[in-house]
């Protein structure tokens, strides 16, 4: 069972049963030592659950010449009524299931794809932060009877209106300026991330696919880049049903525009069945098994 600090190893004995090797620190050095020690007994095939630990263990083990898969936690078979969950039990269970071929691996992105995915997620976080900052500012103004009389919020005229707001109480003025500066800072952060994404997409291997999606009505560059960064190369899917099955899993975590991108991609995949994609990892814990 791998977490940020520890990993439980449960090798599987072909002739007897799974054997626990206890807990080891989740560091590159200790994992390399474990792999070297186990390699004396024959070929190794590792697996662990997808989690916040990422793909570092997978890349390290494959670089050492061993097989390794990252398992989708939601696809692990579970018996009815099985509720007790410990690191050792998980390790032994995954070892048995991996031996029988009952585990579903997730797609592993390369380092460049993973980096762009992190950049796209940072843009989503920045957008959510900006939305909260705007809501806090408008809620503060509403409590003091200040409402914008005409037009939409956050236009140039609205910004001019905000700049003209004055308060009798000095403390209220401090709070207003703090909320206002938070909004402008969050907006600058979001816009800067959008510029960086636009610059990187042009040099990305999947950049042409992003540009192709932009040809569909209602899809801009950021929406297309977010969708492709989340799913990967669409040609990995064998059918539109597989694409939408994966999309339905993670789409609640991304904005509505990106959900529309997935719906339109279904039409694209229907027209060209060989233009479909992969899986995204998800989970809270990850497990190292042999």
BALOBA-1460 file (C-alpha; in Angstrom, 3 decimals):
// residues 290
<rec num="1" residu="x" x="0.000" y="0.000" z="0.000"/>
<rec num="2" residu="x" x="1.794" y="3.153" z="-1.157"/>
<rec num="3" residu="x" x="1.217" y="6.589" z="0.312"/>
<rec num="4" residu="x" x="3.381" y="9.692" z="0.572"/>
<rec num="5" residu="x" x="5.461" y="8.118" z="3.348"/>
<rec num="6" residu="x" x="5.064" y="4.338" z="3.254"/>
<rec num="7" residu="x" x="4.436" y="1.363" z="1.023"/>
<rec num="8" residu="x" x="3.228" y="-2.160" z="1.840"/>
<rec num="9" residu="x" x="4.636" y="-4.932" z="-0.316"/>
<rec num="10" residu="x" x="2.865" y="-8.269" z="-0.746"/>
<rec num="11" residu="x" x="4.647" y="-10.609" z="-3.182"/>
<rec num="12" residu="x" x="2.647" y="-13.566" z="-4.471"/>
<rec num="13" residu="x" x="4.005" y="-17.076" z="-4.093"/>
<rec num="14" residu="x" x="2.922" y="-19.091" z="-7.139"/>
<rec num="15" residu="x" x="2.705" y="-22.334" z="-5.178"/>
<rec num="16" residu="x" x="1.349" y="-21.180" z="-1.821"/>
<rec num="17" residu="x" x="-0.237" y="-17.763" z="-1.354"/>
<rec num="18" residu="x" x="0.583" y="-14.094" z="-1.027"/>
<rec num="19" residu="x" x="3.411" y="-13.304" z="1.399"/>
<rec num="20" residu="x" x="3.657" y="-9.954" z="3.169"/>
<rec num="21" residu="x" x="7.026" y="-8.239" z="3.228"/>
<rec num="22" residu="x" x="5.814" y="-5.603" z="5.642"/>
<rec num="23" residu="x" x="6.040" y="-1.839" z="5.325"/>
<rec num="24" residu="x" x="8.827" y="0.030" z="3.554"/>
<rec num="25" residu="x" x="9.384" y="3.800" z="3.253"/>
<rec num="26" residu="x" x="7.980" y="5.202" z="0.033"/>
<rec num="27" residu="x" x="11.265" y="6.538" z="-1.283"/>
<rec num="28" residu="x" x="13.104" y="5.833" z="-4.526"/>
<rec num="29" residu="x" x="16.028" y="4.265" z="-2.665"/>
<rec num="30" residu="x" x="13.937" y="1.844" z="-0.608"/>
<rec num="31" residu="x" x="11.782" y="0.831" z="-3.576"/>
<rec num="32" residu="x" x="14.920" y="0.137" z="-5.613"/>
<rec num="33" residu="x" x="16.319" y="-1.995" z="-2.771"/>
<rec num="34" residu="x" x="13.068" y="-3.967" z="-2.537"/>
<rec num="35" residu="x" x="13.004" y="-4.589" z="-6.293"/>
<rec num="36" residu="x" x="16.633" y="-5.727" z="-6.239"/>
<rec num="37" residu="x" x="15.977" y="-8.115" z="-3.382"/>
<rec num="38" residu="x" x="12.859" y="-9.603" z="-4.957"/>
<rec num="39" residu="x" x="14.483" y="-9.887" z="-8.393"/>
<rec num="40" residu="x" x="16.613" y="-12.731" z="-7.046"/>
<rec num="41" residu="x" x="13.498" y="-14.927" z="-7.048"/>
<rec num="42" residu="x" x="12.594" y="-14.371" z="-10.690"/>
<rec num="43" residu="x" x="10.700" y="-11.987" z="-12.949"/>
<rec num="44" residu="x" x="8.774" y="-9.214" z="-11.184"/>
<rec num="45" residu="x" x="5.375" y="-7.757" z="-12.025"/>
<rec num="46" residu="x" x="4.293" y="-4.839" z="-9.825"/>
<rec num="47" residu="x" x="0.980" y="-3.058" z="-9.358"/>
<rec num="48" residu="x" x="-0.340" y="-0.286" z="-7.150"/>
<rec num="49" residu="x" x="-3.481" y="1.802" z="-6.880"/>
<rec num="50" residu="x" x="-3.679" y="5.164" z="-8.619"/>
<rec num="51" residu="x" x="-3.520" y="7.992" z="-6.102"/>
<rec num="52" residu="x" x="-2.046" y="11.376" z="-5.344"/>
<rec num="53" residu="x" x="1.403" y="9.737" z="-5.377"/>
<rec num="54" residu="x" x="1.299" y="9.951" z="-9.154"/>
<rec num="55" residu="x" x="3.284" y="7.781" z="-11.563"/>
<rec num="56" residu="x" x="6.737" y="8.110" z="-10.040"/>
<rec num="57" residu="x" x="6.817" y="4.525" z="-8.725"/>
<rec num="58" residu="x" x="5.661" y="3.188" z="-12.094"/>
<rec num="59" residu="x" x="8.330" y="5.110" z="-13.993"/>
<rec num="60" residu="x" x="11.033" y="4.047" z="-11.559"/>
<rec num="61" residu="x" x="10.156" y="0.343" z="-11.703"/>
<rec num="62" residu="x" x="9.781" y="0.262" z="-15.492"/>
<rec num="63" residu="x" x="13.116" y="2.066" z="-15.820"/>
<rec num="64" residu="x" x="14.649" y="-0.749" z="-13.742"/>
<rec num="65" residu="x" x="13.307" y="-3.238" z="-16.284"/>
<rec num="66" residu="x" x="10.337" y="-4.563" z="-14.304"/>
<rec num="67" residu="x" x="6.681" y="-4.737" z="-15.290"/>
<rec num="68" residu="x" x="4.322" y="-2.413" z="-13.458"/>
<rec num="69" residu="x" x="0.718" y="-1.274" z="-13.798"/>
<rec num="70" residu="x" x="-1.223" y="1.453" z="-12.016"/>
<rec num="71" residu="x" x="-4.644" y="0.134" z="-11.030"/>
<rec num="72" residu="x" x="-7.948" y="2.007" z="-11.262"/>
<rec num="73" residu="x" x="-9.311" y="1.915" z="-7.659"/>
<rec num="74" residu="x" x="-12.931" y="2.054" z="-8.798"/>
<rec num="75" residu="x" x="-12.436" y="-1.062" z="-10.962"/>
<rec num="76" residu="x" x="-10.994" y="-3.321" z="-8.233"/>
<rec num="77" residu="x" x="-13.353" y="-6.268" z="-7.626"/>
<rec num="78" residu="x" x="-14.878" y="-6.263" z="-4.136"/>
<rec num="79" residu="x" x="-16.926" y="-8.881" z="-2.354"/>
<rec num="80" residu="x" x="-20.339" y="-7.888" z="-0.970"/>
<rec num="81" residu="x" x="-20.005" y="-6.885" z="2.666"/>
<rec num="82" residu="x" x="-16.235" y="-6.462" z="2.480"/>
<rec num="83" residu="x" x="-15.749" y="-3.331" z="4.554"/>
<rec num="84" residu="x" x="-12.592" y="-3.817" z="6.593"/>
<rec num="85" residu="x" x="-9.750" y="-2.135" z="4.754"/>
<rec num="86" residu="x" x="-6.151" y="-2.100" z="5.924"/>
<rec num="87" residu="x" x="-2.908" y="-1.571" z="4.053"/>
<rec num="88" residu="x" x="-1.824" y="-5.190" z="4.515"/>
<rec num="89" residu="x" x="-5.166" y="-6.612" z="3.368"/>
<rec num="90" residu="x" x="-5.179" y="-4.330" z="0.352"/>
<rec num="91" residu="x" x="-1.643" y="-5.373" z="-0.570"/>
<rec num="92" residu="x" x="-2.440" y="-9.070" z="-0.320"/>
<rec num="93" residu="x" x="-5.718" y="-8.646" z="-2.189"/>
<rec num="94" residu="x" x="-4.095" y="-6.737" z="-5.049"/>
<rec num="95" residu="x" x="-1.356" y="-9.348" z="-5.311"/>
<rec num="96" residu="x" x="-3.965" y="-12.111" z="-5.731"/>
<rec num="97" residu="x" x="-6.089" y="-10.109" z="-8.184"/>
<rec num="98" residu="x" x="-3.052" y="-9.086" z="-10.210"/>
<rec num="99" residu="x" x="-1.955" y="-12.708" z="-10.452"/>
<rec num="100" residu="x" x="-5.426" y="-13.697" z="-11.752"/>
<rec num="101" residu="x" x="-5.575" y="-10.783" z="-14.210"/>
<rec num="102" residu="x" x="-8.643" y="-9.163" z="-12.619"/>
<rec num="103" residu="x" x="-7.185" y="-5.648" z="-12.271"/>
<rec num="104" residu="x" x="-7.847" y="-2.809" z="-14.704"/>
<rec num="105" residu="x" x="-4.799" y="-0.618" z="-15.438"/>
<rec num="106" residu="x" x="-5.076" y="3.085" z="-16.120"/>
<rec num="107" residu="x" x="-3.350" y="4.867" z="-18.967"/>
<rec num="108" residu="x" x="0.033" y="6.328" z="-18.014"/>
<rec num="109" residu="x" x="0.776" y="9.718" z="-19.603"/>
<rec num="110" residu="x" x="4.304" y="10.722" z="-20.462"/>
<rec num="111" residu="x" x="6.000" y="13.417" z="-18.414"/>
<rec num="112" residu="x" x="5.204" y="16.162" z="-20.930"/>
<rec num="113" residu="x" x="1.520" y="15.276" z="-21.032"/>
<rec num="114" residu="x" x="1.366" y="15.084" z="-17.242"/>
<rec num="115" residu="x" x="3.038" y="18.489" z="-16.946"/>
<rec num="116" residu="x" x="0.523" y="20.078" z="-19.317"/>
<rec num="117" residu="x" x="-2.310" y="18.375" z="-17.439"/>
<rec num="118" residu="x" x="-1.063" y="19.948" z="-14.204"/>
<rec num="119" residu="x" x="-0.927" y="23.330" z="-15.954"/>
<rec num="120" residu="x" x="-4.494" y="22.931" z="-17.188"/>
<rec num="121" residu="x" x="-5.666" y="21.945" z="-13.712"/>
<rec num="122" residu="x" x="-3.914" y="24.986" z="-12.280"/>
<rec num="123" residu="x" x="-5.949" y="27.118" z="-14.701"/>
<rec num="124" residu="x" x="-9.154" y="25.457" z="-13.486"/>
<rec num="125" residu="x" x="-8.136" y="26.112" z="-9.868"/>
<rec num="126" residu="x" x="-7.368" y="29.732" z="-10.714"/>
<rec num="127" residu="x" x="-10.768" y="30.125" z="-12.387"/>
<rec num="128" residu="x" x="-12.530" y="28.703" z="-9.341"/>
<rec num="129" residu="x" x="-10.530" y="31.007" z="-7.077"/>
<rec num="130" residu="x" x="-11.486" y="33.985" z="-9.242"/>
<rec num="131" residu="x" x="-15.157" y="33.003" z="-9.111"/>
<rec num="132" residu="x" x="-15.079" y="32.781" z="-5.304"/>
<rec num="133" residu="x" x="-13.260" y="36.112" z="-5.027"/>
<rec num="134" residu="x" x="-15.874" y="37.804" z="-7.224"/>
<rec num="135" residu="x" x="-18.706" y="36.281" z="-5.204"/>
<rec num="136" residu="x" x="-17.180" y="37.537" z="-1.963"/>
<rec num="137" residu="x" x="-16.801" y="41.058" z="-3.340"/>
<rec num="138" residu="x" x="-20.368" y="41.198" z="-4.671"/>
<rec num="139" residu="x" x="-21.733" y="39.755" z="-1.431"/>
<rec num="140" residu="x" x="-19.890" y="42.436" z="0.565"/>
<rec num="141" residu="x" x="-21.288" y="45.194" z="-1.645"/>
<rec num="142" residu="x" x="-24.793" y="43.739" z="-1.400"/>
<rec num="143" residu="x" x="-24.643" y="43.755" z="2.398"/>
<rec num="144" residu="x" x="-24.013" y="47.481" z="2.214"/>
<rec num="145" residu="x" x="-26.717" y="48.208" z="-0.331"/>
<rec num="146" residu="x" x="-24.361" y="48.623" z="-3.278"/>
<rec num="147" residu="x" x="-25.600" y="46.988" z="-6.487"/>
<rec num="148" residu="x" x="-24.536" y="47.701" z="-10.042"/>
<rec num="149" residu="x" x="-27.565" y="49.393" z="-11.658"/>
<rec num="150" residu="x" x="-27.014" y="48.659" z="-15.353"/>
<rec num="151" residu="x" x="-25.252" y="46.158" z="-17.572"/>
<rec num="152" residu="x" x="-23.246" y="43.065" z="-16.751"/>
<rec num="153" residu="x" x="-20.670" y="42.642" z="-14.039"/>
<rec num="154" residu="x" x="-16.914" y="42.698" z="-14.689"/>
<rec num="155" residu="x" x="-17.082" y="44.815" z="-17.819"/>
<rec num="156" residu="x" x="-14.980" y="47.958" z="-18.189"/>
<rec num="157" residu="x" x="-17.941" y="50.100" z="-17.064"/>
<rec num="158" residu="x" x="-18.408" y="47.868" z="-14.037"/>
<rec num="159" residu="x" x="-14.732" y="48.209" z="-13.148"/>
<rec num="160" residu="x" x="-15.091" y="51.997" z="-13.312"/>
<rec num="161" residu="x" x="-18.133" y="51.769" z="-11.055"/>
<rec num="162" residu="x" x="-16.184" y="49.666" z="-8.551"/>
<rec num="163" residu="x" x="-13.333" y="52.176" z="-8.542"/>
<rec num="164" residu="x" x="-15.773" y="54.917" z="-7.528"/>
<rec num="165" residu="x" x="-17.169" y="53.164" z="-4.445"/>
<rec num="166" residu="x" x="-16.531" y="54.962" z="-1.149"/>
<rec num="167" residu="x" x="-17.378" y="53.962" z="2.434"/>
<rec num="168" residu="x" x="-17.896" y="56.094" z="5.516"/>
<rec num="169" residu="x" x="-16.311" y="53.557" z="7.853"/>
<rec num="170" residu="x" x="-12.571" y="53.223" z="7.365"/>
<rec num="171" residu="x" x="-12.690" y="49.492" z="8.141"/>
<rec num="172" residu="x" x="-15.260" y="48.944" z="5.389"/>
<rec num="173" residu="x" x="-12.965" y="50.684" z="2.934"/>
<rec num="174" residu="x" x="-10.095" y="48.387" z="3.917"/>
<rec num="175" residu="x" x="-12.246" y="45.283" z="3.441"/>
<rec num="176" residu="x" x="-13.507" y="46.521" z="0.071"/>
<rec num="177" residu="x" x="-10.008" y="47.202" z="-1.223"/>
<rec num="178" residu="x" x="-8.828" y="43.815" z="-0.014"/>
<rec num="179" residu="x" x="-11.675" y="42.015" z="-1.821"/>
<rec num="180" residu="x" x="-11.143" y="44.120" z="-4.932"/>
<rec num="181" residu="x" x="-7.397" y="43.502" z="-5.091"/>
<rec num="182" residu="x" x="-8.014" y="39.785" z="-4.574"/>
<rec num="183" residu="x" x="-10.274" y="39.772" z="-7.622"/>
<rec num="184" residu="x" x="-7.758" y="41.566" z="-9.835"/>
<rec num="185" residu="x" x="-4.896" y="39.337" z="-8.625"/>
<rec num="186" residu="x" x="-6.915" y="36.176" z="-9.265"/>
<rec num="187" residu="x" x="-7.871" y="37.422" z="-12.723"/>
<rec num="188" residu="x" x="-4.255" y="38.189" z="-13.607"/>
<rec num="189" residu="x" x="-3.227" y="34.734" z="-12.400"/>
<rec num="190" residu="x" x="-5.892" y="33.038" z="-14.532"/>
<rec num="191" residu="x" x="-5.040" y="35.091" z="-17.625"/>
<rec num="192" residu="x" x="-1.323" y="34.377" z="-17.213"/>
<rec num="193" residu="x" x="-2.003" y="30.637" z="-17.039"/>
<rec num="194" residu="x" x="-4.166" y="30.829" z="-20.163"/>
<rec num="195" residu="x" x="-1.317" y="32.519" z="-22.041"/>
<rec num="196" residu="x" x="1.131" y="29.834" z="-20.927"/>
<rec num="197" residu="x" x="-1.244" y="27.053" z="-21.960"/>
<rec num="198" residu="x" x="-1.698" y="28.651" z="-25.384"/>
<rec num="199" residu="x" x="2.072" y="28.857" z="-25.822"/>
<rec num="200" residu="x" x="2.686" y="25.246" z="-24.766"/>
<rec num="201" residu="x" x="-0.125" y="23.706" z="-26.830"/>
<rec num="202" residu="x" x="1.608" y="24.836" z="-30.016"/>
<rec num="203" residu="x" x="4.677" y="22.743" z="-29.111"/>
<rec num="204" residu="x" x="2.705" y="19.789" z="-27.710"/>
<rec num="205" residu="x" x="2.559" y="16.442" z="-29.508"/>
<rec num="206" residu="x" x="-1.255" y="16.495" z="-29.243"/>
<rec num="207" residu="x" x="-1.435" y="20.149" z="-30.305"/>
<rec num="208" residu="x" x="-2.872" y="19.259" z="-33.757"/>
<rec num="209" residu="x" x="-5.684" y="17.354" z="-32.038"/>
<rec num="210" residu="x" x="-6.471" y="20.412" z="-29.910"/>
<rec num="211" residu="x" x="-6.562" y="22.547" z="-33.056"/>
<rec num="212" residu="x" x="-8.883" y="20.011" z="-34.718"/>
<rec num="213" residu="x" x="-11.338" y="20.210" z="-31.814"/>
<rec num="214" residu="x" x="-11.310" y="23.999" z="-32.096"/>
<rec num="215" residu="x" x="-12.881" y="23.569" z="-35.514"/>
<rec num="216" residu="x" x="-16.070" y="22.356" z="-33.819"/>
<rec num="217" residu="x" x="-18.652" y="24.980" z="-32.997"/>
<rec num="218" residu="x" x="-18.496" y="26.399" z="-29.473"/>
<rec num="219" residu="x" x="-15.075" y="24.991" z="-28.533"/>
<rec num="220" residu="x" x="-12.219" y="27.366" z="-27.845"/>
<rec num="221" residu="x" x="-8.566" y="26.572" z="-27.297"/>
<rec num="222" residu="x" x="-8.744" y="26.311" z="-23.494"/>
<rec num="223" residu="x" x="-11.763" y="23.986" z="-23.554"/>
<rec num="224" residu="x" x="-10.121" y="21.725" z="-26.136"/>
<rec num="225" residu="x" x="-6.780" y="21.692" z="-24.293"/>
<rec num="226" residu="x" x="-8.498" y="20.880" z="-20.982"/>
<rec num="227" residu="x" x="-10.385" y="17.990" z="-22.512"/>
<rec num="228" residu="x" x="-7.399" y="16.493" z="-24.329"/>
<rec num="229" residu="x" x="-5.116" y="16.940" z="-21.312"/>
<rec num="230" residu="x" x="-7.668" y="15.060" z="-19.185"/>
<rec num="231" residu="x" x="-8.294" y="12.189" z="-21.607"/>
<rec num="232" residu="x" x="-5.129" y="11.921" z="-23.689"/>
<rec num="233" residu="x" x="-4.934" y="10.825" z="-27.312"/>
<rec num="234" residu="x" x="-8.470" y="10.089" z="-28.533"/>
<rec num="235" residu="x" x="-7.186" y="7.352" z="-30.842"/>
<rec num="236" residu="x" x="-6.673" y="5.178" z="-27.742"/>
<rec num="237" residu="x" x="-10.416" y="4.515" z="-27.544"/>
<rec num="238" residu="x" x="-11.841" y="1.816" z="-29.720"/>
<rec num="239" residu="x" x="-15.382" y="3.192" z="-29.743"/>
<rec num="240" residu="x" x="-17.378" y="6.316" z="-28.784"/>
<rec num="241" residu="x" x="-18.970" y="4.332" z="-25.944"/>
<rec num="242" residu="x" x="-15.563" y="3.864" z="-24.307"/>
<rec num="243" residu="x" x="-14.783" y="7.559" z="-24.657"/>
<rec num="244" residu="x" x="-18.020" y="8.707" z="-23.066"/>
<rec num="245" residu="x" x="-17.735" y="6.065" z="-20.347"/>
<rec num="246" residu="x" x="-14.451" y="7.581" z="-19.216"/>
<rec num="247" residu="x" x="-15.701" y="11.130" z="-19.741"/>
<rec num="248" residu="x" x="-18.730" y="10.576" z="-17.505"/>
<rec num="249" residu="x" x="-16.341" y="9.504" z="-14.741"/>
<rec num="250" residu="x" x="-14.300" y="12.694" z="-14.476"/>
<rec num="251" residu="x" x="-16.499" y="15.351" z="-16.125"/>
<rec num="252" residu="x" x="-18.191" y="16.444" z="-12.859"/>
<rec num="253" residu="x" x="-14.822" y="17.862" z="-11.809"/>
<rec num="254" residu="x" x="-14.403" y="20.205" z="-14.794"/>
<rec num="255" residu="x" x="-16.488" y="23.168" z="-15.987"/>
<rec num="256" residu="x" x="-19.619" y="22.874" z="-18.115"/>
<rec num="257" residu="x" x="-17.881" y="23.992" z="-21.301"/>
<rec num="258" residu="x" x="-15.493" y="21.047" z="-21.099"/>
<rec num="259" residu="x" x="-18.489" y="18.744" z="-20.640"/>
<rec num="260" residu="x" x="-19.863" y="20.056" z="-23.904"/>
<rec num="261" residu="x" x="-16.514" y="19.305" z="-25.519"/>
<rec num="262" residu="x" x="-16.913" y="15.669" z="-24.520"/>
<rec num="263" residu="x" x="-20.396" y="15.515" z="-25.990"/>
<rec num="264" residu="x" x="-19.173" y="16.957" z="-29.283"/>
<rec num="265" residu="x" x="-16.202" y="14.586" z="-29.250"/>
<rec num="266" residu="x" x="-18.694" y="11.737" z="-29.323"/>
<rec num="267" residu="x" x="-19.827" y="12.889" z="-32.763"/>
<rec num="268" residu="x" x="-16.204" y="13.196" z="-33.841"/>
<rec num="269" residu="x" x="-15.462" y="9.682" z="-32.667"/>
<rec num="270" residu="x" x="-18.573" y="8.343" z="-34.376"/>
<rec num="271" residu="x" x="-17.411" y="9.788" z="-37.675"/>
<rec num="272" residu="x" x="-13.876" y="8.469" z="-37.165"/>
<rec num="273" residu="x" x="-13.833" y="5.448" z="-34.846"/>
<rec num="274" residu="x" x="-10.050" y="5.443" z="-34.783"/>
<rec num="275" residu="x" x="-9.944" y="8.929" z="-33.272"/>
<rec num="276" residu="x" x="-10.752" y="8.174" z="-29.622"/>
<rec num="277" residu="x" x="-8.785" y="8.001" z="-26.215"/>
<rec num="278" residu="x" x="-7.757" y="6.818" z="-22.735"/>
<rec num="279" residu="x" x="-8.203" y="6.892" z="-19.034"/>
<rec num="280" residu="x" x="-7.439" y="9.278" z="-16.258"/>
<rec num="281" residu="x" x="-6.133" y="8.135" z="-12.948"/>
<rec num="282" residu="x" x="-8.019" y="8.899" z="-9.793"/>
<rec num="283" residu="x" x="-7.849" y="7.798" z="-6.215"/>
<rec num="284" residu="x" x="-6.908" y="8.710" z="-2.679"/>
<rec num="285" residu="x" x="-4.412" y="5.958" z="-1.900"/>
<rec num="286" residu="x" x="-2.118" y="3.842" z="-3.995"/>
<rec num="287" residu="x" x="-0.649" y="0.441" z="-3.280"/>
<rec num="288" residu="x" x="2.653" y="-1.176" z="-4.165"/>
<rec num="289" residu="x" x="2.447" y="-4.918" z="-4.814"/>
<rec num="290" residu="x" x="4.550" y="-7.594" z="-6.353"/>
